[in-house]
Amino acid sequence: MNIRRFGPGHRRADRAAGSQGVLSSAIFSNDVAQITEFTVTPGGTYGPLRSAGDVVLVVIEGGGWVTARETQVQLAAGESLHLERLTPYSVAARELPLRAILVELSASSGAESARTIRASGGGAEE
């Protein structure tokens, strides 16, 4: 068992190129996925980013904008977004701070994850 603390008091300034107003904390990392909790202050931007595998962004507080390629969507707490591998994206907070969990799958994990979901009967929409 490994307990990892994240959130206030455990975040560091994120140095991803082009980012400003971003604090992040690694939660988990292995050969299959990397999971990061991060915040973006109003007026701040995280990215541009690109992942070798699929990405799932889960907004847990506040809201902001995600730009992927030339499409911009607004996200708020309780919403998530899936981006396919190698999609360039950035996350911005406008009026409110944004707090989110970022799940980045490795390039090789996508096919295995899809098989696991189908085998378990998961993936159905409500």
C-alpha positions as CSV (number, residue, x, y, z in Angstrom):
1,M,0.0,0.0,0.0
2,N,1.3,3.4,-0.9
3,I,-0.4,6.6,0.2
4,R,0.4,9.7,-1.8
5,R,-0.7,13.2,-0.6
6,F,-1.9,15.8,-3.1
7,G,-3.9,19.0,-3.1
8,P,-3.2,22.2,-1.1
9,G,0.3,22.1,0.4
10,H,1.5,19.3,-1.9
11,R,1.5,21.0,-5.3
12,R,4.5,22.5,-7.1
13,A,4.7,25.0,-9.9
14,D,4.3,23.1,-13.1
15,R,7.0,23.9,-15.7
16,A,5.4,22.6,-18.8
17,A,6.4,24.8,-21.7
18,G,3.9,27.7,-22.1
19,S,2.2,27.1,-18.8
20,Q,1.5,29.9,-16.3
21,G,-0.5,29.9,-13.1
22,V,-0.4,26.1,-12.8
23,L,0.4,24.1,-9.7
24,S,0.4,20.3,-10.0
25,S,1.0,17.2,-7.9
26,A,1.8,13.7,-9.3
27,I,-0.6,11.1,-7.8
28,F,0.4,7.9,-9.6
29,S,2.7,6.8,-12.4
30,N,3.6,3.4,-13.9
31,D,4.0,1.9,-17.4
32,V,0.2,2.1,-18.0
33,A,-0.8,5.6,-16.8
34,Q,0.2,8.8,-15.2
35,I,-2.3,10.6,-13.0
36,T,-1.8,14.2,-12.0
37,E,-3.9,16.6,-9.9
38,F,-3.5,20.3,-11.0
39,T,-4.9,23.8,-10.6
40,V,-5.0,26.7,-13.0
41,T,-5.5,30.2,-11.6
42,P,-7.8,32.6,-13.3
43,G,-6.0,33.9,-16.4
44,G,-3.6,30.9,-16.3
45,T,-2.9,28.3,-19.0
46,Y,-1.6,24.7,-18.8
47,G,0.0,23.7,-22.0
48,P,0.2,23.3,-24.9
49,L,0.5,19.6,-24.0
50,R,0.4,16.3,-26.0
51,S,0.4,12.8,-24.7
52,A,1.6,9.6,-26.4
53,G,-1.6,7.9,-25.2
54,D,-5.2,8.8,-24.7
55,V,-6.0,11.5,-22.1
56,V,-8.9,11.9,-19.7
57,L,-9.4,15.3,-18.0
58,V,-11.8,15.3,-15.0
59,V,-12.7,18.7,-13.7
60,I,-13.4,18.5,-10.0
61,E,-13.7,22.2,-9.0
62,G,-14.3,25.5,-10.9
63,G,-14.2,25.5,-14.6
64,G,-12.3,26.7,-17.7
65,W,-11.6,26.0,-21.4
66,V,-9.9,23.2,-23.2
67,T,-8.5,23.9,-26.6
68,A,-7.7,20.8,-28.7
69,R,-6.4,21.4,-32.2
70,E,-8.7,24.3,-33.3
71,T,-11.7,23.4,-31.2
72,Q,-12.4,25.1,-27.9
73,V,-14.9,23.6,-25.3
74,Q,-15.9,24.9,-21.9
75,L,-15.7,22.5,-19.0
76,A,-17.1,22.8,-15.4
77,A,-16.9,20.8,-12.2
78,G,-18.4,17.3,-12.7
79,E,-17.5,17.1,-16.4
80,S,-14.7,15.1,-18.1
81,L,-13.2,15.1,-21.5
82,H,-11.5,12.3,-23.5
83,L,-8.8,13.2,-26.0
84,E,-7.2,10.7,-28.4
85,R,-3.4,10.1,-28.4
86,L,-1.2,12.8,-29.8
87,T,-3.9,15.5,-29.8
88,P,-2.3,18.8,-28.9
89,Y,-4.3,20.6,-26.2
90,S,-4.2,23.3,-23.5
91,V,-6.3,24.0,-20.5
92,A,-7.2,27.6,-19.4
93,A,-9.1,29.1,-16.5
94,R,-10.9,32.4,-17.1
95,E,-13.0,33.8,-14.3
96,L,-12.8,30.9,-11.8
97,P,-9.8,28.7,-10.8
98,L,-9.9,25.2,-12.2
99,R,-8.9,22.1,-10.3
100,A,-8.7,18.8,-12.3
101,I,-7.4,15.3,-12.4
102,L,-5.4,14.4,-15.6
103,V,-5.1,10.8,-16.6
104,E,-2.6,10.1,-19.3
105,L,-2.5,6.6,-20.7
106,S,0.7,5.2,-22.2
107,A,0.9,4.8,-25.9
108,S,0.6,1.0,-25.6
109,S,-2.1,0.9,-22.9
110,G,-5.0,1.9,-25.2
111,A,-5.7,-1.5,-26.8
112,E,-5.3,-3.3,-23.5
113,S,-7.6,-0.9,-21.7
114,A,-10.3,-1.3,-24.5
115,R,-10.1,-5.1,-24.2
116,T,-10.4,-4.9,-20.4
117,I,-13.4,-2.6,-20.6
118,R,-15.2,-4.8,-23.1
119,A,-14.4,-8.0,-21.1
120,S,-15.8,-6.5,-18.0
121,G,-19.0,-5.3,-19.7
122,G,-18.1,-1.7,-18.9
123,G,-18.3,1.3,-21.2
124,A,-22.0,1.6,-21.5
125,E,-23.4,5.1,-21.3
126,E,-26.2,6.0,-18.8
